[in-house]
Amino acid sequence: MNIQGIQKLTLLDFPDRTACTVFTGGCNMRCPFCHNASLVLRPGENPAYFEEEIYAFLKKRQGILDGVAITGGEPLLQHGLEEFIVRVRELGFAVKLDTNGSYPDRLASLIDKGLLDYIAMDVKNSREKYAQTVGIKSFDTAPIEQSIALLRSSGVPFELRTTVVRELHSAEDIEDMGVWLQGDHAHYLQGFIDSGDLIKKGLSGYDKNQMEDLVNVLKAYVPRAQLRGV
């Protein structure tokens, strides 16, 4: 596992859990607004943390924390991910996985083995603007659609989420995304914030009132849509 960071306490990343967040290095996408660009572009040849260090930390937090959120980068790129999750669960922690949905087969394997307690999947934009939004020409959305279908049939609690960037997302894009994804699932729109660690400069977010207008557009197709962090 290429583990590049750990947030030792989060009350936000894992719903209804007191958790820590483990950051993995490397990603197959190049979203210009990614707030973890260093994990994507410069993940490091060597891990910043060895897995045994994470297990030792978790042993000290038994009874204090009850969940571990695994994010990135894209965690499903990690060849040792399944073994890592097994060890974390053996220590008594629930596991949340963040993913961009590019690897439905790997996601299905973890679900089928009962290794995930919660899944958050990023949906970047409407199908028509996906390639532009992920920074990859001719990006094929078929794996994304397969992952969404998998989540809906899995029985594992999940959410979809979209980071909204003024230069990439219009009201029409949000409506097209709603038509594509319509259903009774949780979907969070998150306002873009410049972290200072971006792939592309010059991007901006909408204000709160504009975000409220956008989430109302999405609610016409996804009634449980909400804003987060706005």
C-alpha positions in Angstrom: 0.0 0.0 0.0 1.2 3.4 -0.9 0.0 5.4 2.1 0.9 9.0 1.9 -1.0 10.5 4.8 -3.3 10.1 7.8 -5.8 12.4 9.4 -6.0 11.1 12.9 -9.5 12.3 13.7 -12.5 13.2 11.5 -16.1 13.7 12.5 -17.1 14.5 8.9 -15.6 11.9 6.5 -17.4 8.8 7.7 -21.2 9.4 8.5 -22.2 8.5 12.0 -18.6 7.4 12.9 -15.7 8.8 14.8 -12.9 8.0 12.3 -9.5 8.6 11.0 -8.7 9.0 7.3 -6.0 7.2 5.4 -4.7 8.8 2.2 -3.3 6.7 -0.6 -1.1 7.9 -3.4 -1.8 7.8 -7.1 -4.9 8.3 -9.3 -5.9 7.5 -12.8 -7.7 10.8 -13.3 -6.4 14.3 -13.7 -9.3 16.4 -12.5 -8.1 20.1 -12.7 -9.8 21.0 -9.5 -8.5 18.1 -7.4 -7.6 19.4 -3.9 -5.1 16.6 -3.4 -2.9 17.2 -6.5 0.3 16.2 -4.8 -1.2 12.7 -4.1 -2.1 12.5 -7.8 0.9 14.0 -9.6 3.6 13.3 -7.0 2.5 10.3 -5.0 6.1 9.3 -4.1 8.0 6.1 -4.9 7.9 5.1 -1.3 5.1 5.2 1.2 5.2 7.9 3.8 3.7 5.4 6.3 4.1 1.7 6.5 1.0 -0.4 7.0 2.2 -1.6 10.3 2.4 2.0 11.5 -1.3 2.4 10.7 -2.2 -0.8 12.5 -0.2 0.3 15.6 -2.0 3.6 15.6 -5.4 2.0 15.3 -4.6 -0.4 18.2 -4.0 2.6 20.4 -7.3 4.1 19.2 -9.5 1.1 19.9 -12.5 2.3 21.9 -11.9 5.9 20.8 -12.3 5.6 17.1 -14.8 3.3 15.4 -14.1 3.8 11.7 -11.4 4.2 9.0 -12.0 6.2 5.8 -9.8 5.3 3.0 -9.3 7.9 0.3 -6.8 9.2 -2.2 -5.9 9.6 -4.9 -7.8 6.5 -6.0 -7.6 3.7 -3.3 -8.7 0.9 -5.8 -5.3 1.3 -7.5 -3.6 -0.1 -4.5 -2.8 -3.8 -4.9 -2.7 -4.4 -1.1 -6.0 -2.7 -0.4 -8.0 -5.9 0.3 -5.5 -7.2 2.8 -5.3 -3.8 4.5 -9.0 -3.6 4.9 -9.1 -7.1 6.3 -6.6 -6.2 9.0 -8.4 -2.9 9.8 -11.7 -4.8 10.2 -10.0 -7.4 12.4 -9.0 -4.6 14.7 -12.7 -3.8 15.1 -13.1 -0.8 12.8 -15.7 -0.1 10.2 -14.4 0.8 6.8 -15.5 3.6 4.4 -14.1 3.7 0.9 -13.8 6.7 -1.3 -13.6 6.0 -5.1 -14.0 7.6 -8.4 -15.8 4.6 -9.8 -13.3 3.7 -12.5 -12.7 0.1 -11.3 -16.1 -1.6 -10.8 -14.6 -5.1 -10.8 -12.3 -4.3 -7.9 -15.1 -2.5 -6.1 -17.4 -5.5 -6.6 -14.9 -7.9 -5.1 -14.6 -5.9 -1.9 -18.4 -5.6 -1.7 -18.9 -9.3 -2.3 -16.5 -10.2 0.5 -18.4 -8.0 2.9 -15.4 -5.7 3.5 -17.0 -2.3 3.1 -19.4 -0.5 5.5 -19.9 2.7 3.5 -18.9 3.9 0.0 -18.6 7.4 -1.3 -18.3 7.7 -5.0 -17.4 10.9 -6.9 -19.5 11.6 -9.9 -17.6 14.3 -11.7 -20.2 15.8 -14.1 -22.7 14.9 -16.8 -21.7 12.2 -19.2 -21.2 14.8 -21.9 -18.6 16.7 -19.9 -17.0 13.8 -18.0 -13.8 13.7 -20.1 -13.2 17.4 -19.8 -13.9 17.3 -16.0 -11.5 14.4 -15.3 -8.8 15.8 -17.5 -8.6 12.8 -19.9 -9.6 13.0 -23.5 -12.1 10.4 -24.7 -12.7 9.2 -21.2 -15.2 6.2 -21.2 -18.0 6.6 -18.7 -19.0 2.9 -19.0 -17.1 1.9 -15.8 -18.6 4.8 -13.9 -22.1 3.6 -14.9 -21.2 0.1 -13.9 -20.1 1.2 -10.5 -23.2 3.2 -9.9 -25.4 0.2 -10.8 -23.3 -1.9 -8.5 -23.8 0.5 -5.6 -27.5 0.6 -6.1 -27.7 -3.2 -5.9 -25.1 -3.8 -3.3 -27.0 -3.2 -0.1 -24.1 -1.2 1.3 -24.9 2.3 2.4 -23.5 4.7 -0.2 -23.5 8.3 -1.4 -22.6 10.0 -4.6 -20.9 13.4 -4.5 -20.0 16.1 -7.0 -17.5 19.0 -6.5 -19.0 21.9 -8.4 -16.6 24.3 -10.2 -17.8 27.4 -11.9 -15.7 26.9 -15.0 -16.8 23.2 -15.4 -20.4 23.0 -14.1 -23.4 25.0 -15.3 -27.0 24.5 -14.3 -27.6 22.6 -17.5 -24.8 20.2 -16.6 -26.3 19.6 -13.2 -29.7 18.9 -14.8 -28.1 16.5 -17.3 -26.4 14.7 -14.5 -29.7 14.5 -12.6 -31.4 13.0 -15.6 -28.6 10.5 -15.9 -28.5 9.5 -12.2 -32.1 10.0 -11.1 -33.1 7.9 -8.2 -33.6 7.7 -4.4 -30.0 7.9 -3.2 -27.9 10.5 -1.3 -26.1 12.9 -3.6 -24.0 15.8 -2.2 -23.0 18.8 -4.1 -19.8 20.3 -2.7 -18.6 23.8 -3.4 -15.1 24.0 -4.9 -12.5 25.6 -2.6 -9.0 26.3 -3.8 -6.8 24.3 -1.5 -3.6 25.7 -2.9 -2.7 22.2 -4.1 -4.5 22.0 -7.4 -3.7 20.5 -10.8 -4.9 23.7 -12.6 -5.0 27.3 -11.4 -7.6 29.8 -12.1 -10.7 27.9 -11.0 -13.5 29.3 -8.8 -16.6 28.2 -7.0 -20.2 29.4 -6.7 -21.5 31.3 -3.8 -24.0 29.8 -1.3 -27.1 31.1 -3.0 -26.0 29.9 -6.4 -25.2 26.4 -4.9 -28.7 26.3 -3.4 -30.1 27.0 -6.9 -28.0 24.2 -8.3 -29.0 21.6 -5.7 -32.6 22.5 -6.4 -32.0 21.6 -10.0 -30.6 18.3 -9.0 -33.4 17.6 -6.5 -35.9 17.5 -9.4 -34.3 14.1 -10.3 -32.6 13.1 -7.1 -34.9 14.1 -4.2 -32.3 13.4 -1.5 -29.7 15.7 -3.0 -28.1 18.1 -0.5 -25.3 20.6 -0.2 -22.3 19.8 1.8 -19.6 22.1 3.2 -21.3 25.2 1.8 
